[in-house]
Amino acid sequence: MQLISVKEAVSLIKVPDSTLRDWIDNGTLEKYKDEKGFICLDKRQVLRLMPTVIAFYNYKGGVSKTSMSILMGDYYEKRKEKILLIDLDPQSNLTKSFFSDDDIHDGVNHEYRNTLYDFFNDKKSLSKIVMHYNDYIDVLPSKLELMEKSTINDFDLLDYKIEFSNFFKKYSIVIIDCPPALNAFTSTGLLLANYVYIPFVPEPFAYDGLVSMLKTMQKITPYNKDFIDYRIVYSKVKGQKTIIHENYINHVNTQMSGKIIDNHKIPDFIGIVERGASKQNIFDMYPGDTPAQKITELFDELDKIMFEERT
């Protein structure tokens, strides 16, 4: 447990001092005392009062954005957090990983239930779109027609940000799966996120794309006052090392120093594919399994960045 002062807590989540003290008085926040008798608070508990918004971002397909979104949902489900997953990819693979075809379609007319397409197209309320997966996970679903709205005006996106942000207040963790393209939905993810995680597969031509993505991110995030930081995460790392693989990792580590999660990587693990088909939490499917443990270690590191190192 990391204890902070009331003043530090006010600065951290940007609420009035009076609001924070009301939460202490009504038991929403548990109070502690330091050696001098001053009131202190659990930093993680303070941060959980506000949603932490995470976007998985990469122009390239097949780098595990959707897989990492799903796995992070599984990780926080095991911690009993209230999670919202947002499927901004018209391919809707995240949606299909949590819901069957019958769930996604109306049982009478076999038409799609409301999705984010209806939010962007008809201003349908997000509360009318959200699908409940279980006690901990909700999903804002997608469908292929969402691609029709991929050229939304940037100024309109800022208005949508307000609606999303208001909806987020009931969750402690919000995870956004961005599409493999530079379009309005990628921009939406960057405008909403506190943290951006970039899955990177160490292979030829990937580095140039990474540099381009970072330039785009640096143009958009100044319009997001809630943006905090980003990290690059190695993905689909095979157990057998190759010279090319190691050269790219070494090059990126040198050029992107301080922004790389190098000690923990997403393995190239068949269980990730099976998880999407089985619709079970991967940590229930593979308890104690080495690849699943590696995934846990990576998310432990990302969790530390978000909830222990945040200032």
N, C-alpha and C positions, 0 to 999 in steps of 0.2 A: 504494500500500500504506500502510495506517495502522497504525503500531506502537504497542503498549500493553505495560505492564509485566505481570509474572506476577500481581502483586497486583490489578491492574485486571482481568485476565482471570478470576481467581477470583471477583471480585465480579460480573462481567458474566454469567457462566453458572452461578454458584452451585454450584460443585463444590469439594471439599476441595483445598487446596494440594498435598497428596501425589498426588492423582489427576492434576492438571495436570502435575506434574513427571514422573510416570510416562509421560504422553503425549509429553512432550518427549524423554524418554530412549529410548522405543521408536520414535520417528520419526513418531508420529501428528501431532505439531505440529512445524513447523520453527522453530528458534530463531534469533534475530538478536541483535546487541549494539548498544547505543547508544554515544554518544561517551565515556561513562564506563566502558564495559565491562560494563554490567548487561544481563542477558538480557531481550529483548523478543520479542513475538509478533505475528503478523499478526492484526489484529482480526477480519477476515472469516473467516479460517481457524478462529479460536477459536469464533466464532458458528456456523459450519457444523457443529460437533460436536454441537450441540443443534438439534432441529427448530424452525424458525420457522413459526408457524401463522397463516394469514391467512384471514379470513372476509369474503366479499362479502355485504353485508346491505342489504336494503331491503324494506319491506312491499309496495311497488308492483311489479307485473310489467312486463316489457318495458323495463327500464332498463339491461340489459346485465350483470346479475350473472353469469349463466351464461357469456355471451360473454367477460367479463373473467376468469372463472375459467379458461376454456379457453386464452385468449390468454396469461395469466400462466404457465400450464403450458408453452405453446410457448416462451415467453421463457426460462424456466429450463431447458427441455430443450436449447436452443441453448447454454446455459452448462454443460451436462453435470452438472446437479444431479440428485440422487435425489428425485423428487417423488411425493407422494401427493395425489390429487384425491378429495374426498369429496362425493358427490351427496346432499345432504339434502333435495332437492326431489322430491316424489313424481312430478312430471311427467317426471323422469328424462332431461331433454334433454342434460345433460352426459354421462351414461352413453352415450346414443345417438350423441353426437358422437365418441366414441372406439371404439365397438363396433357391429358389425352385428347384425341381428336373430338371425342364426345364432349369433353369439358369446354373446349374452345368454341364449339358450334352450338347454336340454339337447338334444343332437342326436337322442337316441332317443325321449324322451317329449314333446319340444317344450315342456317346462315351464321356468319360470324357474330359472336357476341361483340359488344363494344370493345374497341382496342384504342391504342394511341392514335391510330388513323382518325378515329372519330373525335379525339381531342383536338388534333391539329386542323382537321377539316371542318368540323361543325361546332367547335368549342364545347364539346361534351365534357361535363364535369369529371375530373379524375376520380372522384368518389363513385361515379357510375361505371368506371372502367376497371378499377382495381379488382383483381381476382385473389381470393384467399386460398392459400395452399395448405397451411396448417396454423397452429397457434402462434408461430413465430415468423412465418414468411408470407408476405403478400407480393404480388407481381402486377406490374403494369404491362399488359401484353401487347404484342405487335402482330402485324400480318403483312403480306407481300405488298398490298396496295399502299402501304405507308410510303413506299418509294415515290409515289406521286407528289408528296409534300416535301421532297428533299431540297427544294430551292426556296424555302421560306425566307422572306426578307430578314436581314440581321436585326433591324429595329423591332420587328415582331417577336423575335426570339427573346429579347429582353423583357417583353411583356409576359411571355410564356414562363420565363424564369420566376417571376413573382408568383404565378399560380402553382408551379411545382414546389417552390420553397414553402409556401403556406401549407401545402399538402404533406410535406415531409415532417411536419412538427410532431406527428404521432409516432415516429420511428426513431430508434437510436442509430441504426445503420441503414444507409441508402447506397445501393450498388448499381451502377449504370454500365450496361453493355453497349458500347459505341459500335457503329457499323464500320466495315473495312473500306472506308471511302472518306474523302473530304467533302462533306455536304452539311446541310443545316442540322442534321442530327448529331454529327460529330461536334459541331459548334455548340449545340445545346448541352451535350455532356460536359464540355470544357467550361461553359458558362455556369453550370450548376455545381461543379465539383470543388470540394476542399482539397482532395488529393487525387492526382492523376497517376495511374500506374500503366507503364508501357511494356507489354510483353515483347521480348526481343529474341528471335531465334538466330543464333550465331552462325550465319551462312552467307555466301557471296551475295552481293548487291543489297543486303539488308541494312548496312551501315548508312549508305546514302539516303535511304528512305527515313532512317531514324533522324538524321540531321534535318531533313525537310519537315518532319513532324514536329520537332522541337521548335523550329522557326514559326510554324503555324500556331502552335500552342502559345508561344510568347507574344503573338499578335492578339490572340483572343482573350487570354486570362487577365490582362489589365482591366477588362470590362467586368470581371468577376471579383468583387471586393471580398468574397469569401474564400478565394483560392489561397492555399497555404503552401503546397509543395508538390513535387513529382519525384518518381523513382522509376528506374529501368529494371525490369525483372527478366532474367534469363528463363526462357521457356523451351519446352520440348527438348530438353538436354538429354542426350542418350548416355547410357552407362559407359559405352566404349568411346574413349576420347579419340579425336582425329587431329592432325596437324592444322587443318583449316579451322576446325571448331575452336581449338585453343588460340590460334592466331587472332581470330575475331574477338574472342573474349578478352584477350590481353589488350588489343587495340582499343576496344570500347572502354575497358577499365581505365586506361590511360587518358583517353580523351574526355570521358564523362566522370572524372573523379568526384566522389562525394554524392553522386546520384545513382549509383549502381547498388543493387542488392546482389552481392557476389557470393556470399557464403551459402545462400539457400536458393535453390532453383526448382522450377516445375519440371519434374521428370517426364520423359516420353513413356507414359504409363497407360496400358490398356484399360485399367480401371476407370480412367476419366471418361472414356467412350462408353463403357458399361454403365456408368453412373447415369448418363443421360437417357439410356434405354430403360433402366430399371426404376428410375425416379425414386431411388433411395439415397439417403445421406451417405456420402462416400466413406465417412468415418465409422458408420455402422457396417458397411459392406466389407471394409478391410481393416478391422481393428488390429492395431499393432503391426500392420504390414509396412515394410520399409519404404516403398514409394509414398504411401499415405502419410507416414511419419515425416517424410521430407516436405510434403505439402503443408503439414501442420507447422513445421519449423519455419517455413517461409512466411506463413500468415502470422505466426507469433512475432516475427521480425517486423512485419508491416504494422501489426497492432501496437507494438512498442513505439514505432515512429509516430503513430496517430494519437496514442493515449498517454504515453509517458514523456515523449520528447517534445510534444507540442508546447509552444510558449505564447 
